[in-house]
Amino acid sequence: MLQPDDYFDPARYEVEAERVLRASWLPVCRVDQVPDPGDRFAVVLAGRPIVVSRGKDGGLRVLGNVCQHRGSLIVEDGPSNGSSLVCPYHRWAYRPDGSLIGGPLTEDLDLAHVCLPRIRHVVWEGFVLANLSGDAPDPSGQLAGLTDHLAPWSWSELVTVGSRTFQSDWNWKVMVENWIECYHHLGSHRTTVEPYQPARTTKIVPNGTAPWVAMTVDTVAGLEGAPDTWIPGMSPEQSRDLSVWSAFPLLLGGSNSRYAFWLHVVPIDVDRHDVTWYLLAHASQRSDFTSERVDRELDMLATVHAEDMAACRSVQRGIESRMIQEFRLTALEATIATFHQWVSTTRERPDERGDL
C-alpha cells in the first residue's frame, strides 16, 4: 500500500508525475468536444500543455501546445476554434496537423522542418486519451473488461451537455480514492446519497490485475425514472444500478439510468489539482437536456461534490499531520488497495527503487 508521505512529499510527486502520470493514458476531452474541422481543446496534463485539434480531413491530432519559436503557449485551456493555431506572441501560425504555416519576417530562417510535437493518442469509449511518454501499452486490451462492464451505458454514444470546474487543495490520489469507494456514502453523503444508493449494496466488479476498477450500487425503486428516459438499450435490471468506475490513473466516471458524468482531474502539484465535472447525455436524447435541466443536474452533482471536497480536504490535512502511519481498508475499499498496488508498481521501476 501507499504510505502517508506519498500524499504530501513534493519529491515523490515529481516521481509520480514522470513515471505514473506521463507514462500512462490520460484523458484530454471527449470526441464530441471537438466535432468539426478547426475545433480544438487545450489542457495542461502533468505539466505538459497539449491541444486536441480537428483537421480539415476530419482527423484528430494531439499536439504540444507550445510555439516552436520561443516557447509561448499557443491557445488557452478549454475549447476554441480556428482555421489555424496562431501563437499570440509573434503570430507564428500552424495548421491543425501541427505543421508550420509560417511566421512574420522569417525569410532568413530555415523553417522547413518546424512543427508542433505530436502526442500519441487513442480514442476509447468516446474519450480522447493521450500518452505523453509515447510508450504506454495500447489500452484496448488492458481496458477490455471495463469496456464490457460499461456497455449498458453506451459511453461511446454519449455527448457533453454541461460542465463545472472546482479547485482542489489536496493530493490527486485522495480525489481518486474518494471516487472509487462508496463506503463513504455512510458518512459524507449520509443525507444526500446514502438513503437512495446505500453503501452496503455496493458490488465490486472483478478486474484481475487490470488498471481499472468499477462497482455498482443499488438505487431505491422509483428513482430510475420512466423507461423512455433511460439511456437506449438499458434493461430494467441495469436501470437500478449506479455505476462508478476509474481507468487509472485519472479517468473517473459514473452513470445512472438517464445520464452519465466524468471527472477530469488535472494535477498541478503535490497538493493541488483542478476537477471538472462533465455531464453527458445519449446523443439521441440531447434535446431533452434543456439548459434548465442541465443546471439542475449539475447543481445536484455540485452538492455531492462539495461534500466530497470537505472530506478530501480533511483527509489531506490529517495525512499531513503525520499522526497516521498506515491505512486500514475495509472490504468495500478493496478498490483502493487495487489502486495503491497499481501506483506502486507503476512508479517503482525495478532498477530505480532506491530513488524513492
C-alpha positions in Angstrom: 0.0 0.0 0.0 1.0 3.6 -0.4 2.4 5.5 2.6 1.3 8.9 4.0 4.4 10.6 2.6 3.1 9.7 -0.9 0.4 12.4 -0.4 2.5 15.4 0.6 6.1 14.9 -0.4 6.9 17.1 -3.4 9.8 14.9 -4.4 7.5 11.8 -4.6 5.0 13.8 -6.6 7.7 14.6 -9.2 8.5 10.9 -9.5 4.8 10.1 -9.9 4.4 12.8 -12.5 7.1 11.3 -14.6 6.7 7.6 -14.1 2.9 7.3 -13.4 1.1 10.2 -15.0 3.2 10.9 -18.1 3.8 7.2 -18.7 0.0 6.4 -18.6 -3.0 7.2 -20.7 -4.6 10.4 -19.6 -8.0 11.8 -20.6 -7.9 15.1 -22.6 -11.5 15.5 -23.6 -14.5 13.8 -25.3 -14.5 13.4 -29.0 -17.8 15.3 -29.2 -16.0 18.4 -27.7 -14.0 18.7 -31.0 -16.7 17.8 -33.5 -15.8 19.9 -36.6 -12.8 20.9 -38.6 -11.0 23.8 -36.8 -12.3 22.7 -33.3 -9.7 22.2 -30.6 -9.5 21.6 -26.9 -6.4 22.5 -24.8 -5.4 21.4 -21.3 -2.2 21.0 -19.3 -1.6 17.4 -18.4 1.1 16.5 -15.8 2.8 19.8 -16.6 2.7 19.4 -20.4 0.5 21.8 -22.4 -1.3 19.9 -25.1 -4.2 20.6 -27.6 -6.5 18.2 -29.4 -7.1 19.6 -32.9 -9.6 18.5 -35.6 -8.2 18.9 -39.1 -10.0 19.6 -42.4 -9.7 15.9 -43.2 -11.8 15.2 -40.1 -8.8 13.6 -38.3 -7.8 14.2 -34.7 -4.3 15.2 -33.7 -3.0 15.7 -30.2 -0.2 18.3 -30.3 2.1 20.1 -28.0 0.5 23.5 -27.3 3.9 25.3 -27.3 5.1 27.5 -30.1 8.4 26.2 -31.5 9.7 29.8 -31.9 10.2 31.0 -28.3 8.0 28.6 -26.2 4.9 30.6 -25.7 1.6 28.8 -25.2 -0.5 29.0 -28.3 -4.1 28.6 -27.3 -5.8 29.0 -23.9 -7.1 26.0 -22.0 -10.5 24.8 -22.9 -12.4 24.7 -26.2 -11.7 27.1 -29.2 -12.0 27.1 -32.9 -9.9 28.5 -35.8 -8.6 27.5 -39.2 -5.0 27.6 -37.8 -3.2 27.6 -34.5 -1.7 31.1 -34.1 0.7 32.0 -31.4 -0.3 35.3 -29.8 3.3 36.3 -29.0 4.7 36.8 -32.5 1.9 35.4 -34.8 3.7 32.2 -35.9 0.9 30.0 -37.3 0.4 26.3 -37.5 -2.0 24.0 -39.4 -4.4 21.8 -37.4 -2.0 18.9 -38.1 0.9 20.8 -36.3 2.9 21.7 -39.4 4.1 25.3 -39.6 2.4 27.8 -41.9 5.0 30.5 -41.2 5.9 33.5 -39.1 6.2 37.2 -39.9 9.6 38.4 -41.0 11.2 35.0 -41.0 12.7 35.0 -44.5 16.2 34.5 -43.1 15.3 31.3 -41.2 15.2 27.7 -42.4 11.8 26.5 -41.0 11.2 23.6 -43.4 11.1 21.0 -40.6 9.4 23.0 -37.8 6.2 21.6 -36.5 4.4 21.2 -33.2 5.2 18.0 -31.3 2.7 15.2 -31.9 1.5 13.3 -28.9 0.4 9.7 -29.1 -3.3 9.3 -28.6 -6.2 6.8 -28.9 -10.0 7.1 -28.7 -11.6 4.8 -26.1 -15.4 4.9 -25.3 -15.6 8.4 -26.7 -12.6 9.7 -24.7 -9.5 11.1 -26.3 -6.7 9.6 -24.3 -3.1 10.9 -24.6 0.2 9.2 -23.6 2.9 11.8 -23.0 5.8 9.3 -22.8 4.8 7.7 -26.1 5.4 4.1 -24.9 2.4 3.0 -22.8 0.8 -0.3 -23.8 -2.3 0.0 -26.0 -5.2 0.5 -23.6 -7.7 -1.5 -25.6 -6.6 -4.8 -24.1 -6.0 -3.5 -20.6 -9.4 -1.9 -20.5 -11.3 -4.7 -22.3 -13.1 -5.8 -19.1 -14.1 -2.3 -18.3 -15.4 -1.8 -21.8 -17.6 -4.8 -21.4 -18.9 -3.6 -18.0 -19.8 -0.2 -19.3 -21.7 -1.5 -22.4 -25.2 -0.9 -20.9 -24.5 2.8 -20.6 -23.3 3.2 -24.2 -20.4 5.6 -23.3 -19.2 5.9 -26.9 -22.6 7.4 -27.9 -22.7 10.0 -25.1 -22.2 13.7 -25.7 -21.3 16.6 -23.4 -24.1 18.8 -22.2 -22.6 20.8 -19.4 -19.6 21.2 -17.0 -18.4 22.8 -13.8 -14.8 23.3 -12.6 -13.5 23.2 -9.0 -10.1 24.0 -7.5 -8.8 21.4 -5.0 -6.1 21.7 -2.4 -5.3 18.1 -1.7 -3.2 15.3 -3.5 -4.7 13.9 -6.7 -4.7 10.4 -5.2 -7.1 11.4 -2.4 -9.5 12.5 -5.1 -9.2 9.2 -7.0 -9.6 7.2 -3.8 -12.7 9.1 -2.7 -14.2 8.4 -6.1 -13.5 4.6 -6.2 -15.2 3.7 -3.0 -18.8 4.1 -1.9 -18.2 3.2 1.7 -18.2 7.0 2.4 -21.8 7.3 1.4 -22.4 6.4 5.1 -20.6 9.5 6.3 -20.0 12.2 3.8 -23.3 11.6 1.9 -25.4 10.3 4.7 -28.4 12.6 3.8 -27.8 13.1 0.1 -26.8 9.8 -1.4 -26.9 7.0 1.2 -30.7 7.0 1.6 -31.0 6.3 -2.2 -27.8 4.4 -3.0 -26.8 2.6 0.2 -23.1 1.8 0.6 -24.0 -1.8 1.8 -25.4 -2.6 -1.7 -22.0 -1.9 -3.4 -20.9 -4.7 -5.8 -17.3 -4.5 -6.9 -16.6 -5.8 -10.5 -13.7 -8.3 -10.6 -10.8 -6.9 -12.7 -7.9 -9.3 -12.1 -4.8 -7.1 -12.3 -6.1 -4.7 -15.0 -5.5 -0.9 -14.4 -9.1 -0.1 -13.6 -11.8 -0.6 -11.0 -15.6 -0.5 -11.2 -18.6 -1.0 -9.0 -22.3 -0.7 -9.0 -24.6 0.5 -6.2 -28.3 -0.4 -6.0 -30.7 2.5 -6.4 -34.0 2.5 -4.5 -37.0 1.7 -6.6 -38.6 4.6 -8.4 -35.5 6.8 -8.8 -34.6 5.2 -12.1 -37.3 7.1 -13.9 -39.6 6.1 -16.7 -38.2 3.7 -19.3 -38.4 6.3 -22.1 -35.9 8.4 -20.2 -33.3 5.7 -19.9 -30.2 5.5 -21.9 -31.2 3.5 -25.0 -30.8 -0.3 -24.7 -30.8 -0.4 -20.9 -32.6 -3.2 -19.2 -34.9 -2.8 -16.2 -32.3 -4.5 -14.0 -29.5 -2.3 -15.2 -31.6 0.8 -14.7 -31.4 0.4 -11.0 -27.6 0.5 -11.0 -25.4 3.5 -10.1 -22.2 2.8 -12.0 -18.9 4.2 -10.6 -15.5 3.4 -12.2 -12.0 4.6 -12.9 -9.4 3.9 -15.6 -6.1 4.5 -13.8 -4.7 7.0 -13.1 -7.0 10.0 -13.7 -10.2 9.0 -15.6 -13.2 8.9 -13.2 -16.6 8.1 -14.5 -20.1 7.3 -13.4 -23.7 6.9 -14.7 -27.2 6.2 -13.8 -30.2 5.2 -15.9 -30.6 8.6 -17.5 -27.2 10.3 -17.9 -23.5 9.9 -17.2 -20.8 12.1 -15.8 -17.0 12.1 -15.6 -14.4 14.0 -13.7 -11.4 15.4 -15.4 -8.7 15.5 -12.7 -5.8 17.8 -13.7 -2.9 17.7 -11.2 -0.9 20.9 -10.7 1.5 19.9 -7.9 1.6 17.7 -4.9 -1.4 19.1 -3.1 -3.3 21.0 -5.9 -5.4 19.9 -8.8 -8.4 21.1 -10.8 -11.5 18.9 -11.2 -14.0 19.5 -14.0 -17.3 17.6 -13.8 -18.8 16.9 -17.2 -22.5 15.9 -17.6 -23.2 13.6 -20.6 -26.4 12.5 -22.3 -27.1 10.0 -25.0 -26.9 11.7 -28.4 -30.4 10.7 -29.3 -31.7 12.4 -26.1 -29.7 15.6 -26.3 -32.8 17.7 -26.9 -34.2 16.5 -23.6 -31.4 18.2 -21.7 -32.5 21.8 -21.7 -30.3 24.5 -20.0 -32.6 24.4 -17.0 -32.3 20.6 -16.7 -28.5 20.7 -17.1 -28.2 23.4 -14.4 -30.5 21.3 -12.1 -28.4 18.1 -12.6 -25.1 20.0 -12.2 -26.4 21.7 -9.0 -27.2 18.3 -7.6 -23.7 16.9 -8.6 -22.1 20.0 -7.2 -23.8 19.5 -3.8 -22.4 16.0 -3.7 -19.0 17.2 -4.8 -19.0 19.9 -2.1 -19.4 17.1 0.5 -16.5 15.1 -1.2 -14.3 18.2 -1.2 -14.8 18.7 2.5 -13.9 15.0 3.1 -10.9 15.1 0.8 -9.5 18.3 2.4 -9.9 16.7 5.8 -8.1 13.6 4.7 -5.2 15.6 3.3 -4.8 17.6 6.5 -4.9 14.5 8.6 -2.3 12.7 6.5 0.0 15.8 6.6 -0.2 15.8 10.4 1.9 12.6 10.4 -0.4 11.2 13.0 -1.3 8.2 10.8 1.3 5.7 9.8 -0.7 3.3 7.6 -4.1 2.9 6.1 -6.6 0.2 7.1 -9.1 -0.7 4.4 -12.5 -2.4 4.6 -13.8 -4.9 2.1 -15.7 -2.0 0.4 -12.4 -0.3 -0.1 -10.7 -3.2 -2.0 -10.7 -0.9 -5.0 -8.3 1.4 -3.2 -5.9 -1.5 -2.5 -6.0 -2.2 -6.2 -5.2 1.4 -7.0 -2.4 1.5 -4.4 -0.8 -1.6 -5.9 -1.0 -0.2 -9.4 0.5 3.2 -8.5 3.3 1.5 -6.5 4.1 -1.0 -9.3 4.0 1.7 -12.0 6.1 4.2 -10.0 8.8 1.9 -8.7 10.7 0.7 -11.7 12.9 -2.3 -10.6 16.2 -0.6 -11.4 15.2 2.7 -9.7 13.6 1.7 -6.4 16.4 3.3 -4.5 15.3 6.7 -5.7 12.1 6.5 -3.6 
